């Protein structure tokens, strides 16, 4: 099995719907991008919210720091009652505070408020000596701002620590609002984008759907071209290829119809003759059942019927060979074959027929030449040419088979020369048509089918070979005759030397 056949034997994987693939490749990346954007927006909003709350917390801390002073050598915090009440009942979250003196002594506020950890860095956003940190107070998460405030009077100087903590309730509420708002907006964006993409894909694929409907509506006998301008530029090569394929299919169907018409026409005559001869034989027997002359006439009729049958069988075989020549290479594939070996084998097969007519049949091949093609069809090609050469060469003539390499064209040449009557120049194109016979051929062999050169033409065409008919001249005793030259491209799979 060839590699192409092995590949063709594997079941092809279905690609599925083009619309589904387009929507998948567009919407899935869009969803990922939207998710990343939503996460980025959410994080930025949280950072902005934290910054705003930290500013408010710092403002409360500074307001409290302004109430801290030194009285009689002691640090005191003059916090109004209203401020204390506000700290206790803040609607945005409960607020706690603590004031620590210059020597670490407790001054005011909530004495058990978590202390400032030693590893908390100073905030670079604000010029004040403030540090922000998270802690837990009374089983609640809190955000605490710790501000160092210089205090002094005539008797002392130092730095007091003011801490203001805020529960995370307000921040959590704002976080949820930001999250819901972000998800709602991004969800709406994704929905609108998905709807637009769906309509866009549907609109873009509309010409393909119209082409599909046109193909389905076509009659089985309608092989006209499709209009490539009705689809997108990227799809036009596909439509052009479809049109080319249908053109080749039309040629194939026309050839088959012509073959059937020609075959029925050519077979009708010999079959009618055969039937008439059989009826005549039966009639003679009925008229003269015991007459020896009737038996003799019947014998002659039966012999004529046998000849007609042979001619009909020969015609049928040629018709089948012609049909096979039209499709043989495409069906059986291409492989390297020796043109020299095939020609030598055909020469041996026809040697007996040449001997019976006292024809000098010679074979000339200086080297082995390999071409790409079908060995059986090439054998049929050479056999048809050699059969014609022997059939139309008179007794005592010559036929030469020659295989050689043409260094100018770098192709393999197959030449068959004979010393027969040849073909007139005006008939050399017409003889390749099926059932046409040159006048000289009809005179020599009235019972011919006229298919030999048509078969040769089709096989040569399927192998990329060029065929030329010319005068044999010096090729066969210099006495006219026909020279058939076929030029084959050398094998691209196996180079000959």
C-alpha positions as CSV (number, residue, x, y, z in Angstrom):
1,X,0.0,0.0,0.0
2,X,1.4,3.4,-0.9
3,X,1.7,6.2,1.6
4,X,-1.1,8.2,-0.1
5,X,-3.4,5.1,0.2
6,X,-2.4,4.6,3.8
7,X,-3.2,8.2,4.6
8,X,-6.5,8.0,2.7
9,X,-7.4,4.9,4.7
10,X,-7.3,6.7,8.0
11,X,-10.7,8.2,9.0
12,X,-10.7,12.0,8.7
13,X,-11.4,13.8,12.0
14,X,-14.5,16.0,11.7
15,X,-13.7,19.7,12.2
16,X,-17.2,20.5,13.5
17,X,-19.0,23.8,13.0
18,X,-17.2,26.8,11.6
19,X,-19.6,29.1,13.5
20,X,-18.9,27.3,16.8
21,X,-15.2,27.4,16.3
22,X,-15.3,31.2,15.5
23,X,-17.5,31.9,18.5
24,X,-15.2,29.8,20.7
25,X,-12.0,31.4,19.5
26,X,-13.5,34.9,19.9
27,X,-15.6,34.5,23.1
28,X,-13.3,32.4,25.3
29,X,-10.3,34.8,24.9
30,X,-12.7,37.7,25.4
31,X,-14.0,36.1,28.6
32,X,-10.4,35.6,29.9
33,X,-9.5,39.2,29.0
34,X,-12.7,40.5,30.7
35,X,-11.9,38.4,33.8
36,X,-8.4,39.8,34.0
37,X,-9.7,43.3,33.5
38,X,-12.3,42.8,36.2
39,X,-9.7,41.5,38.6
40,X,-7.4,44.5,37.8
41,X,-10.2,47.0,38.2
42,X,-11.3,45.4,41.5
43,X,-7.8,45.5,42.9
44,X,-7.3,49.1,41.9
45,X,-10.6,50.1,43.4
46,X,-9.6,48.3,46.7
47,X,-6.3,50.1,46.7
48,X,-8.1,53.5,46.2
49,X,-10.6,52.6,48.9
50,X,-7.8,51.6,51.3
51,X,-6.0,54.8,50.5
52,X,-9.1,56.9,51.2
53,X,-9.8,55.1,54.5
54,X,-6.2,55.4,55.6
55,X,-6.3,59.1,54.9
56,X,-9.5,59.4,57.0
57,X,-7.8,57.3,59.7
58,X,-4.7,59.5,59.6
59,X,-6.9,62.6,59.9
60,X,-8.5,61.2,63.0
61,X,-5.1,60.4,64.4
62,X,-3.8,63.9,63.7
63,X,-6.9,65.5,65.2
64,X,-6.2,63.4,68.4
65,X,-2.5,64.3,68.3
66,X,-3.3,68.0,68.4
67,X,-5.0,67.4,71.8
68,X,-1.9,65.8,73.3
69,X,0.3,68.2,75.3
70,X,2.6,68.4,78.3
71,X,1.3,69.7,81.6
72,X,3.5,69.9,84.7
73,X,6.0,67.6,83.1
74,X,3.3,65.0,82.2
75,X,1.8,64.0,78.9
76,X,-1.9,64.5,78.9
77,X,-4.6,64.0,76.2
78,X,-7.4,66.6,76.2
79,X,-10.1,64.6,74.3
80,X,-13.5,66.3,74.4
81,X,-16.5,64.2,75.4
82,X,-18.1,64.6,72.0
83,X,-15.0,63.2,70.3
84,X,-15.0,60.2,72.7
85,X,-18.7,59.6,72.0
86,X,-18.0,59.7,68.3
87,X,-15.2,57.1,68.7
88,X,-17.6,54.8,70.5
89,X,-20.5,55.0,68.0
90,X,-19.0,55.8,64.6
91,X,-21.4,54.6,61.9
92,X,-18.7,53.6,59.5
93,X,-17.0,51.3,61.9
94,X,-16.1,51.3,65.6
95,X,-13.0,53.4,66.4
96,X,-10.5,52.9,69.2
97,X,-7.6,55.0,70.3
98,X,-4.7,55.0,72.7
99,X,-2.2,57.6,73.8
100,X,1.2,56.6,75.1
101,X,3.6,59.0,76.8
102,X,7.2,59.7,76.1
103,X,8.4,57.0,78.5
104,X,5.9,54.4,77.3
105,X,3.3,55.1,80.0
106,X,-0.4,54.8,79.3
107,X,-2.0,58.2,79.0
108,X,-5.6,57.8,77.6
109,X,-7.9,55.6,75.5
110,X,-8.0,51.8,75.3
111,X,-5.0,50.5,77.2
112,X,-5.2,47.0,75.7
113,X,-5.2,48.2,72.1
114,X,-2.6,46.1,70.2
115,X,0.9,47.6,70.3
116,X,2.8,48.7,67.3
117,X,4.9,45.8,66.0
118,X,8.6,46.6,65.7
119,X,8.9,45.6,62.0
120,X,6.2,47.8,60.6
121,X,7.7,50.3,58.1
122,X,6.9,53.9,58.0
123,X,4.4,55.0,55.3
124,X,6.1,56.8,52.5
125,X,2.9,58.3,51.2
126,X,2.5,60.9,54.0
127,X,5.2,63.2,55.5
128,X,4.1,62.4,59.0
129,X,5.8,59.7,61.1
130,X,2.9,57.3,60.7
131,X,2.7,53.5,60.4
132,X,-0.3,51.5,59.4
133,X,-0.8,47.9,60.4
134,X,-3.5,45.2,60.8
135,X,-4.3,43.6,64.1
136,X,-7.1,41.8,66.0
137,X,-8.9,43.5,68.9
138,X,-11.7,41.9,70.8
139,X,-11.9,39.1,68.1
140,X,-12.4,41.7,65.4
141,X,-9.9,42.7,62.6
142,X,-8.8,46.3,62.9
143,X,-6.7,48.7,60.9
144,X,-4.5,50.9,63.2
145,X,-2.6,54.1,62.4
146,X,0.3,54.8,64.8
147,X,1.6,58.4,64.7
148,X,4.6,59.7,66.6
149,X,3.9,63.2,67.9
150,X,6.6,65.5,69.4
151,X,5.5,67.0,72.7
152,X,7.4,69.5,74.9
153,X,7.2,72.3,77.4
154,X,9.8,74.2,79.4
155,X,10.5,71.2,81.6
156,X,10.7,68.4,79.1
157,X,10.8,67.3,75.5
158,X,9.8,63.9,73.9
159,X,7.7,62.0,71.5
160,X,4.3,60.5,72.3
161,X,2.6,57.7,70.4
162,X,-1.0,58.1,69.3
163,X,-2.8,55.0,67.9
164,X,-6.2,55.1,66.3
165,X,-7.8,51.8,65.2
166,X,-10.8,51.2,63.0
167,X,-12.8,48.0,62.6
168,X,-13.0,46.7,59.0
169,X,-16.8,46.7,58.7
170,X,-16.9,49.8,56.5
171,X,-14.1,48.7,54.3
172,X,-15.8,45.2,53.9
173,X,-19.0,46.9,52.9
174,X,-17.2,49.0,50.4
175,X,-15.3,46.0,49.1
176,X,-18.5,44.1,48.5
177,X,-20.1,47.1,46.7
178,X,-17.0,47.4,44.5
179,X,-17.0,43.7,43.7
180,X,-20.7,43.6,42.8
181,X,-20.5,46.7,40.8
182,X,-17.4,45.4,38.9
183,X,-19.0,42.0,38.2
184,X,-22.3,43.5,37.1
185,X,-20.6,45.9,34.7
186,X,-18.2,43.3,33.3
187,X,-21.0,40.8,33.0
188,X,-23.1,43.3,31.1
189,X,-20.1,44.0,28.9
190,X,-19.5,40.3,28.2
191,X,-23.1,39.7,27.4
192,X,-23.2,42.7,24.9
193,X,-19.9,41.6,23.4
194,X,-21.1,38.0,23.0
195,X,-24.3,39.1,21.3
196,X,-22.4,41.4,19.0
197,X,-19.9,38.6,18.1
198,X,-22.7,36.2,17.5
199,X,-24.4,38.6,15.1
200,X,-21.1,39.5,13.4
201,X,-20.2,35.8,12.9
202,X,-23.7,35.1,11.6
203,X,-23.5,38.1,9.2
204,X,-20.0,37.2,8.0
205,X,-21.0,33.5,7.4
206,X,-24.1,34.5,5.5
207,X,-22.5,34.2,2.0
208,X,-21.2,30.7,2.9
209,X,-24.7,29.7,4.0
210,X,-26.1,31.1,0.7
211,X,-23.5,29.1,-1.2
212,X,-24.5,26.0,0.8
213,X,-28.1,26.6,-0.1
214,X,-27.2,27.1,-3.8
215,X,-25.2,23.8,-3.8
216,X,-28.1,21.9,-2.2
217,X,-30.6,23.4,-4.6
218,X,-28.6,22.4,-7.7
219,X,-29.9,19.6,-9.9
220,X,-27.7,16.5,-10.2
221,X,-27.1,17.3,-13.8
222,X,-26.3,20.9,-13.3
223,X,-22.5,21.3,-13.3
224,X,-22.3,25.0,-14.1
225,X,-19.7,27.2,-12.3
226,X,-20.5,28.9,-9.0
227,X,-20.1,32.6,-8.8
228,X,-16.9,33.2,-6.9
229,X,-17.7,36.9,-6.5
230,X,-20.6,36.1,-4.1
231,X,-18.2,34.9,-1.3
232,X,-15.4,36.5,0.6
233,X,-11.9,36.9,-1.0
234,X,-10.5,34.2,1.3
235,X,-13.1,31.7,0.2
236,X,-12.8,32.4,-3.5
237,X,-9.9,30.0,-4.1
238,X,-12.2,27.2,-2.7
239,X,-15.0,28.1,-5.1
240,X,-12.6,28.3,-8.0
241,X,-11.2,24.9,-7.1
242,X,-14.8,23.6,-6.9
243,X,-15.5,25.0,-10.3
244,X,-12.3,23.4,-11.7
245,X,-13.3,20.1,-10.2
246,X,-16.8,20.2,-11.7
247,X,-15.2,21.1,-15.0
248,X,-13.1,18.0,-14.8
249,X,-16.1,16.0,-13.7
250,X,-18.1,17.4,-16.7
251,X,-15.3,16.3,-19.0
252,X,-15.3,12.9,-17.5
253,X,-19.1,12.5,-17.7
254,X,-19.0,13.8,-21.3
255,X,-16.3,11.3,-22.2
256,X,-18.4,8.5,-20.6
257,X,-21.5,9.5,-22.5
258,X,-19.5,9.7,-25.7
259,X,-18.0,6.3,-25.0
260,X,-21.4,4.8,-24.4
261,X,-22.8,6.4,-27.5
262,X,-19.9,5.3,-29.6
263,X,-19.9,1.8,-28.2
264,X,-23.6,1.3,-28.7
265,X,-23.3,2.5,-32.3
266,X,-20.3,0.4,-33.1
267,X,-21.6,-2.8,-31.5
268,X,-25.1,-2.5,-33.0
269,X,-23.9,-3.2,-36.6
270,X,-21.9,-6.5,-35.9
271,X,-24.6,-7.7,-33.5
272,X,-27.3,-7.1,-36.2
273,X,-25.2,-8.9,-38.8
274,X,-24.7,-11.8,-36.4
275,X,-28.4,-12.0,-35.8
276,X,-29.1,-11.9,-39.5
277,X,-26.6,-14.6,-40.2
278,X,-28.1,-16.9,-37.6
279,X,-31.6,-16.3,-39.0
280,X,-30.4,-17.2,-42.5
281,X,-28.7,-20.4,-41.2
282,X,-32.0,-21.5,-39.5
283,X,-34.0,-20.6,-42.6
284,X,-31.8,-22.7,-44.9
285,X,-32.1,-25.7,-42.5
286,X,-35.9,-25.3,-42.4
287,X,-36.1,-25.1,-46.2
288,X,-33.8,-28.0,-47.0
289,X,-33.4,-30.2,-43.9
290,X,-31.8,-33.1,-45.8
291,X,-30.0,-31.2,-48.6
292,X,-26.2,-31.5,-48.3
293,X,-25.9,-28.1,-50.1
294,X,-28.0,-26.5,-47.3
295,X,-25.6,-27.9,-44.8
296,X,-22.7,-26.5,-46.8
297,X,-24.3,-23.1,-47.0
298,X,-25.0,-23.3,-43.2
299,X,-21.4,-24.1,-42.6
300,X,-20.3,-21.1,-44.5
301,X,-22.8,-18.9,-42.6
302,X,-21.6,-20.3,-39.2
303,X,-18.0,-19.6,-40.3
304,X,-19.1,-16.1,-41.2
305,X,-20.8,-15.8,-37.8
306,X,-17.6,-16.9,-36.1
307,X,-15.7,-14.2,-38.0
308,X,-18.2,-11.6,-37.0
309,X,-18.1,-12.8,-33.4
310,X,-14.3,-12.5,-33.4
311,X,-14.6,-8.9,-34.8
312,X,-17.2,-8.1,-32.2
313,X,-15.1,-9.4,-29.3
314,X,-12.1,-7.5,-30.7
315,X,-14.1,-4.3,-30.8
316,X,-15.5,-4.8,-27.3
317,X,-12.0,-5.5,-25.9
318,X,-10.8,-2.3,-27.6
319,X,-13.7,-0.3,-26.2
320,X,-12.9,-1.6,-22.7
321,X,-9.2,-0.8,-23.1
322,X,-10.2,2.7,-24.3
323,X,-12.3,3.2,-21.2
324,X,-9.6,1.9,-18.9
325,X,-7.0,4.2,-20.6
326,X,-9.1,7.2,-19.8
327,X,-9.0,6.5,-16.0
328,X,-6.3,3.9,-15.4
329,X,-3.5,6.1,-14.1
330,X,-5.8,8.0,-11.7
331,X,-7.3,4.8,-10.3
332,X,-4.1,2.6,-10.0
333,X,-1.6,5.3,-9.0
334,X,1.8,6.1,-10.4
335,X,5.1,4.2,-9.8
336,X,8.4,3.9,-11.5
337,X,8.4,1.4,-14.4
338,X,11.0,0.4,-16.9
339,X,10.0,1.6,-20.4
340,X,12.9,-0.5,-21.8
341,X,11.7,-3.7,-20.2
342,X,8.1,-3.1,-21.2
343,X,9.1,-2.5,-24.9
344,X,11.3,-5.5,-24.9
345,X,8.5,-7.7,-23.5
346,X,6.0,-6.4,-26.1
347,X,8.5,-7.1,-28.8
348,X,8.8,-10.7,-27.7
349,X,5.1,-11.2,-27.5
350,X,4.6,-10.0,-31.1
351,X,7.6,-11.8,-32.5
352,X,5.6,-14.8,-33.7
353,X,3.2,-12.6,-35.7
354,X,6.1,-10.8,-37.3
355,X,7.7,-14.2,-38.3
356,X,4.5,-15.4,-39.9
357,X,4.5,-12.3,-42.2
358,X,8.3,-12.6,-42.7
359,X,8.8,-9.2,-41.2
360,X,12.2,-8.3,-39.8
361,X,11.4,-7.1,-36.2
362,X,14.3,-5.6,-34.3
363,X,14.8,-4.0,-30.9
364,X,17.3,-1.3,-30.1
365,X,17.9,0.0,-26.6
366,X,21.2,1.2,-25.4
367,X,20.2,1.8,-21.7
368,X,17.5,1.2,-19.2
369,X,15.1,4.2,-19.0
370,X,12.5,4.5,-16.2
371,X,9.3,6.6,-16.3
372,X,6.5,7.2,-13.8
373,X,3.2,5.5,-14.8
374,X,1.1,2.4,-14.9
375,X,2.9,-0.6,-16.3
376,X,-0.2,-2.4,-17.7
377,X,-1.3,0.7,-19.6
378,X,2.1,1.4,-21.0
379,X,2.2,-2.3,-22.1
380,X,-1.1,-1.7,-23.9
381,X,0.3,1.4,-25.5
382,X,3.4,-0.3,-27.0
383,X,1.3,-3.4,-27.9
384,X,-1.2,-1.3,-29.9
385,X,1.5,0.6,-31.8
386,X,3.5,-2.6,-32.6
387,X,0.3,-4.5,-33.6
388,X,-0.5,-1.7,-36.0
389,X,3.0,-1.6,-37.4
390,X,3.1,-5.4,-38.0
391,X,-0.5,-5.4,-39.3
392,X,0.0,-2.7,-41.9
393,X,3.6,-3.6,-43.0
394,X,3.7,-5.8,-46.0
395,X,5.4,-9.2,-45.9
396,X,9.1,-9.0,-46.1
397,X,9.2,-5.5,-44.5
398,X,10.8,-4.2,-41.4
399,X,9.7,-2.9,-38.0
400,X,12.1,-1.3,-35.6
401,X,11.4,-0.9,-31.8
402,X,13.8,1.7,-30.3
403,X,14.1,3.2,-26.8
404,X,16.7,5.9,-26.3
405,X,17.5,9.0,-24.2
406,X,17.2,12.5,-25.7
407,X,19.9,14.6,-24.2
408,X,18.4,17.8,-25.6
409,X,15.0,17.4,-24.0
410,X,16.2,15.1,-21.2
411,X,13.3,12.8,-21.9
412,X,12.9,9.1,-22.7
413,X,12.0,8.4,-26.4
414,X,10.0,5.4,-27.7
415,X,10.2,5.1,-31.5
416,X,8.4,2.5,-33.7
417,X,9.3,2.5,-37.4
418,X,7.8,0.4,-40.1
419,X,8.1,0.1,-43.9
420,X,4.4,0.1,-44.6
421,X,2.2,2.5,-46.5
422,X,2.3,5.1,-43.7
423,X,-0.3,7.7,-43.0
424,X,-0.9,10.8,-45.2
425,X,0.0,14.1,-43.5
426,X,-3.6,15.4,-43.6
427,X,-4.8,12.3,-41.7
428,X,-2.2,12.3,-38.9
429,X,-4.3,14.3,-36.5
430,X,-7.6,12.7,-37.3
431,X,-6.4,9.1,-36.8
432,X,-6.3,9.8,-33.0
433,X,-10.1,10.2,-33.0
434,X,-12.0,7.1,-31.9
435,X,-13.4,5.0,-34.8
436,X,-11.7,7.1,-37.5
437,X,-9.6,5.1,-40.0
438,X,-7.3,6.4,-42.6
439,X,-8.2,5.4,-46.2
440,X,-5.0,3.5,-46.6
441,X,-5.8,1.5,-43.4
442,X,-9.3,0.7,-44.6
443,X,-7.9,-0.7,-47.9
444,X,-5.5,-3.0,-46.1
445,X,-7.8,-4.1,-43.2
446,X,-11.5,-3.4,-43.7
447,X,-12.5,-5.0,-40.4
448,X,-10.4,-2.7,-38.1
449,X,-12.1,-1.0,-35.2
450,X,-10.3,2.4,-35.5
451,X,-9.5,2.5,-31.8
452,X,-5.8,1.6,-31.6
453,X,-4.4,5.1,-31.9
454,X,-7.2,6.6,-29.8
455,X,-6.1,4.3,-27.0
456,X,-2.5,5.3,-27.5
457,X,-3.4,8.9,-27.4
458,X,-5.3,8.6,-24.0
459,X,-2.6,6.5,-22.4
460,X,0.2,8.9,-23.6
461,X,-1.8,11.9,-22.3
462,X,-2.3,10.4,-18.9
463,X,1.4,9.8,-18.6
464,X,2.4,13.3,-19.7
465,X,3.9,11.9,-23.0
466,X,4.0,13.7,-26.3
467,X,3.2,11.7,-29.5
468,X,4.3,12.6,-33.1
469,X,3.6,10.8,-36.3
470,X,6.1,11.2,-39.1
471,X,7.6,9.5,-42.1
472,X,10.0,6.6,-41.4
473,X,12.3,7.4,-44.3
474,X,15.7,6.2,-43.4
475,X,14.4,4.2,-40.4
476,X,13.0,1.3,-42.4
477,X,15.0,0.7,-45.6
478,X,14.4,4.3,-46.7
479,X,11.1,3.2,-48.2
480,X,8.5,5.5,-46.7
481,X,6.5,3.9,-43.9
482,X,5.4,5.4,-40.6
483,X,7.5,6.5,-37.6
484,X,5.7,7.0,-34.3
485,X,7.7,8.9,-31.6
486,X,6.6,9.2,-28.0
487,X,8.5,11.4,-25.6
488,X,8.1,10.5,-21.8
489,X,9.4,12.5,-18.8
490,X,11.9,10.5,-16.8
491,X,10.9,9.2,-13.5
492,X,11.0,11.7,-10.7
493,X,10.9,8.9,-8.1
494,X,13.8,6.9,-9.5
495,X,16.5,8.5,-11.7
496,X,17.9,6.5,-14.5
497,X,21.4,6.7,-15.7
